[in-house]
Amino acid sequence: MINKNIYPLALAFIFPAVLSSSAGAADNTVINITATVSAAACTTSAPASIPLNFALNANDVAASNANSAWSGDATISLSGCPSTTKSIDAVFSGPAISGDTSGYQMKNSAGTAVTTGSIQLAKSADSTLLTNASGTYNVATASNAASFKVKARMHSITGAVMPDTYTTAIDVTFNYH
């Protein structure tokens, strides 16, 4: 009989102690959850290399700060964009050249970097230069596709650009929104 009375008495003392210790130990914790949903990539339907060929006379770039005529347009096309992709940024970057912050360093046919001139890249529609500093070109998607039209020209930095074949490599990175 004594055992039956001890358990209720023990619980009567232990239960309030447990409640008060857990109530005093409770802290508020806030968990912030952030979810970032990224747009899926489109399919690039342009070759890995897009030639912007233009022929010019050495006299066109003989004087310092002279520009050749613009090349014809080249189109970088993207297709198969998800319906949730509303716009795409094309970010252009390439080798910088001293003396022309608007252009990219060019190499001669021997593969040697040339400092007398540069290659400038621009949007075809309005000739806005696409440089390392401001090379973002944004277009809205239409029918799950987008296209970027660009053109190029040679710029003479110091004059006396010698007759040769010149090239430059410009990378394009796409950001989908």
N, C-alpha and C positions, 0 to 999 in steps of 0.2 A: 503494500500500500504506500509506503514511503516513496518508492520509485515513481509511482504515478504522479505524485505531486511535485517532484523535483523537476521533471521535464518542462511542465508549463511555466514554472517559476524561472527556470534557466532561460527559456525562450523569451520570457517577459523582459529579462535584463539584456539579453544579447541582441534581440531584434531592434530595439531603439538605438543601440550603439552602432549597429551596422548601418542603419539608415542615416544617422547623423554623420558618420565618417564618410559615407559615399556622397552625401549631399555637400559636405564641405570640400571634397576633393574634385568636384565636377568643374571643369573648365569649358568655356565655349570655344569651339574650333570652327572656323569657316573654311570650307574648301571651295576655291574658285576653279571652275572648269572652263577652259577655252577650247573651242574646236575651230580649226581653220580648214575651210573647204577650198581646195585648189582646182582650178579649171584643168580639164584634161587636155593633152596636146593634140594638135591637128597633124595632118599628114603633109609634109613638105613635098611639093611636086616640082621642085626645081633641081637642076643638077647640082652636085656638090661644088662645082666651079661654074660661075657665070661670067662668060667673057663680055667685056665692055670694050670692044675694039673700036679704035678710031685712028685715023691716019692724019698726020699733020706735018707741016713743013717746019724745019728747024727755025725759020724766021718767025713762026708764030710764038715761040717761047725763047727768042734770042735776048730780049730785054728783061731786066729784073722786074718782078711783080706782074708779069704778063700771063694771060690765061689762053689756053687753046679753046677752040669751039667745043661744045658739049658732044659727047658720044650719043649714039642712039639709045633708046630706052631698053632696059633689061627688067624682066618681071620675075619676082619671087612669089610663087603661088602656094597657098596653103588650102587644103581641102579636108573634108571629113571632120570638121570641127564639131564638137558636141554642141547641142542646142543651147547649153548653159554658157558657152563661151560667147561673150558679147563684144569683146575687143581684144586686139593683140598688139603688143609692143614688139618691134624689132629693134634691137640695140646693136649698133654697129661699132666695132672696135678694130684697131689695127696698129701697125708700127708707127709710133710718133716720129716726127721729123723736126729738127731745130729750124726755126725760121718760118714755119707755117703751121700754126695751131689749127688751121682748118683742113689740113691735108694729111695724107699718109705717106710714109717713106716709100720710095720706089727703088727697085733694083734694076740694073742694066742686064743685058743678055748674058753676061758672065756671072750674074748672081751677086754682084757687088752693090752695096748700098750707095745711092747717089745723093749728094747734098745740094745739088744745083736746082733741083725741082722736086715736085711732089704730085701725087694723084689726089684729086678732090672728088668726093662722092656726094650726090645730092638727090633729093626727091625730084622725080621727073616733073610733077605738076607745077611746082613753084620755085624750083632751084634752091630750096633751103638746104644748106650744107649739113651733111651727116658726119660729125667729127667725133673724136674720142671724148670730148667734153660734153657734147650735146648731140649724141648720135641716136636718140630715141625717135622712132617713127611709129605712130599709133594709127591703126585703122580699125574701124568697126567691121564686124563680120556681117555678111549677108548670105543667106542660103547656105549656112554652115561653111563658108569659105572666106578667104581674104587674099588680097594681093598687094604687094609692095613694088612700085615702079621706081627704079633708080637710074641715074646716068652718071657719067664721070667725065673729067677733063684733066689735062695736065696744067700745072701751075709752075711757072718759073720763079724760083726764089732769088737766085743771084744772077740769072741770065746765063747765056751760053750753054743751054742744055744741048748736048751733043746728039747727033743722029744715032739712033740705036732702037732696040725694042725694050720697053720698060714694063715692069710688072709690080704689083703689090698684092698682098693677101689681106682681106678684110673679113673678120669673123662676124657672123650674125647670130645673136641669141634671141630666142622668142620667149616672151612672157605672156601668158594667157590670163585673161580676166573674165 
